[in-house]
């Protein structure tokens, strides 16, 4: 009887030891999730400003606003994130998108914001029409054309796209002007004799939907 009791006690001890082994080697060794504190700001012309920001990662999306100082956001450590600004309150900044590998417990991120610059327009010739465009920073430019009845077969060699408001034809320009220039050629024919009220107009549209209208003929 005593031997059976001893065997039973030993069996229970072995069983308990087995449970303890699996508990400590599997449950307690589960990955510990670490976090990183991000300090986020946005600057325009060297001054910190309030704007929106978005952080994207494999764990989801975080949205917030910057301020005149640094704003705190908490993300999972040891992962890659993408962060970019989001215009608020009628702001007109280009998107500053950046990717970071978050390996530190604290990390400071500053988004550098840029506003689009004016597009300067010069008419180099009128038949065919050669329009010279230049800018310090105007991105993703499309354009539209409109004309009166005494001009016909108005065209250019760019790909047509969806019409914009009351303009006759619109084109996917697909170019940017960053301290650079570009010349657009526009061909046309006359129907009768154009008068003072006749015209061909150009509408420039940037990626931020800023527009500039120019009478080119």
C-alpha positions in Angstrom: 0.0 0.0 0.0 2.8 2.3 0.9 4.6 1.6 -2.5 1.4 2.5 -4.4 1.1 5.8 -2.5 4.8 6.6 -3.2 4.3 5.8 -6.9 1.2 7.9 -7.0 3.0 10.8 -5.4 5.9 10.4 -7.8 3.5 10.3 -10.8 1.8 13.5 -9.6 5.1 15.2 -9.2 6.2 14.2 -12.7 2.9 15.3 -14.1 3.1 18.6 -12.3 6.7 19.0 -13.5 5.6 18.4 -17.1 2.9 21.0 -16.9 5.3 23.5 -15.3 7.8 22.8 -18.1 5.4 23.4 -20.9 4.0 26.5 -19.2 7.3 28.2 -18.6 8.7 27.2 -22.0 5.7 28.1 -24.2 3.3 30.4 -22.4 6.0 32.7 -20.8 8.1 32.7 -23.9 5.4 34.3 -26.0 6.7 37.4 -27.9 6.6 40.5 -25.7 5.2 43.5 -27.7 7.3 46.6 -27.4 6.2 50.1 -28.3 7.9 53.2 -29.5 7.0 56.8 -28.7 7.1 59.0 -31.8 7.4 62.8 -31.6 5.8 64.2 -34.8 5.9 67.8 -36.1 5.4 69.5 -39.4 7.3 72.6 -40.7 6.7 75.1 -43.4 9.3 77.7 -44.2 11.1 76.7 -41.0 8.1 77.2 -38.7 6.2 74.5 -37.0 2.5 74.4 -38.1 -0.7 72.5 -37.3 -1.7 70.1 -40.0 -2.9 66.5 -40.2 -0.8 63.4 -40.4 -1.4 59.7 -41.1 0.7 56.7 -40.0 0.2 53.4 -41.8 1.7 50.1 -40.7 0.9 46.4 -40.7 -1.1 47.0 -37.5 -3.4 49.6 -39.1 -3.7 53.4 -39.4 -3.3 56.2 -37.0 -4.5 59.8 -37.7 -3.8 62.9 -35.8 -2.8 66.6 -36.0 0.6 68.3 -35.4 0.9 71.6 -33.5 3.4 74.3 -32.9 5.4 71.8 -30.9 5.8 68.0 -31.2 2.9 65.7 -30.9 3.1 62.2 -29.4 2.0 58.9 -31.2 2.6 55.4 -30.0 3.4 52.6 -32.5 4.7 49.1 -32.3 8.4 48.8 -32.2 10.5 46.9 -34.8 8.3 47.5 -37.8 8.2 49.7 -40.9 5.8 52.6 -40.9 4.8 55.1 -43.6 3.9 58.6 -42.4 2.6 61.5 -44.5 0.8 64.9 -44.0 -2.9 65.5 -44.6 -4.1 69.0 -45.5 -6.7 70.5 -43.2 -8.6 73.8 -43.1 -8.1 74.5 -46.8 -4.3 74.0 -46.6 -2.5 73.5 -49.9 0.6 71.6 -49.2 2.2 68.8 -51.3 2.3 65.4 -49.6 5.6 64.6 -47.8 5.5 60.8 -47.5 8.3 59.0 -45.7 9.1 55.4 -44.6 10.8 54.6 -41.3 12.0 51.4 -39.6 11.0 51.9 -36.0 13.8 50.4 -33.9 14.2 52.9 -31.1 12.0 53.5 -28.0 11.7 57.1 -28.9 12.0 58.7 -32.4 11.5 62.2 -33.7 9.9 62.8 -37.1 9.6 66.2 -38.8 7.5 66.5 -42.0 8.7 69.3 -44.4 5.8 70.9 -46.2 5.9 72.7 -49.5 3.3 74.8 -51.3 3.0 74.8 -55.1 4.6 77.6 -56.9 3.1 79.8 -59.7 3.3 78.6 -63.2 4.6 81.3 -65.6 3.2 81.2 -69.1 4.6 82.7 -72.3 3.2 82.4 -75.8 6.1 81.8 -78.2 4.1 81.6 -81.4 0.5 81.7 -82.6 0.4 79.4 -85.5 0.9 76.7 -84.3 0.5 77.9 -80.8 3.5 77.2 -78.7 3.0 77.7 -75.0 6.1 77.9 -72.8 5.6 76.9 -69.1 8.0 77.2 -66.3 7.8 77.0 -62.5 9.9 76.4 -59.4 7.6 73.7 -58.2 4.3 72.7 -59.9 3.5 69.0 -59.9 1.3 66.6 -61.8 0.0 69.1 -64.3 -3.0 68.5 -66.6 -4.6 71.0 -68.8 -7.8 71.8 -70.7 -8.6 73.8 -73.8 -11.7 75.9 -74.8 -12.4 77.8 -78.0 -15.0 79.9 -79.7 -16.9 78.9 -82.9 -14.5 80.5 -85.4 -11.7 78.1 -84.4 -12.0 74.4 -85.3 -9.9 71.2 -85.1 -8.1 72.5 -82.0 -5.9 69.7 -80.8 -2.6 68.8 -79.1 -0.6 65.5 -79.0 -1.4 64.8 -75.3 -3.8 62.0 -74.3 -7.4 63.2 -73.8 -9.0 62.7 -70.4 -12.3 63.4 -68.7 -13.7 66.9 -69.3 -13.5 69.6 -66.6 -16.6 71.7 -66.2 -17.3 73.7 -69.4 -14.0 73.2 -71.2 -14.1 71.6 -74.6 -11.2 69.1 -74.2 -9.0 68.1 -71.3 -5.6 66.3 -71.5 -3.5 64.3 -69.1 -0.3 66.2 -69.1 1.5 63.9 -66.7 4.4 66.2 -66.1 5.8 68.3 -63.3 7.8 71.5 -63.4 10.5 71.6 -60.6 12.9 74.4 -61.5 12.2 73.4 -65.1 10.1 74.2 -68.2 8.0 72.6 -70.9 6.5 73.7 -74.2 3.1 72.6 -75.3 2.1 72.8 -79.0 -1.5 73.4 -79.9 -2.7 73.1 -83.5 -5.9 74.6 -84.9 -7.8 75.8 -88.0 -9.9 78.8 -88.6 -13.6 78.8 -89.6 -14.3 82.1 -91.1 -12.6 85.2 -89.8 -12.1 85.3 -86.1 -13.1 88.6 -84.4 -12.3 90.3 -81.2 -14.6 88.0 -79.2 -13.1 84.8 -80.5 -10.5 83.0 -78.4 -8.6 79.9 -77.5 -8.1 79.5 -73.8 -5.8 77.2 -71.7 -6.6 76.0 -68.2 -3.7 74.5 -66.2 -4.6 72.1 -63.4 -2.0 70.9 -60.8 -2.2 67.7 -58.7 -3.7 69.8 -55.8 -6.4 71.0 -58.1 -5.0 74.6 -58.3 -6.0 76.1 -61.6 -4.7 78.9 -63.8 -6.6 80.2 -66.9 -4.8 81.9 -69.8 -6.1 83.3 -73.0 -3.6 82.1 -75.6 -5.2 83.4 -78.7 
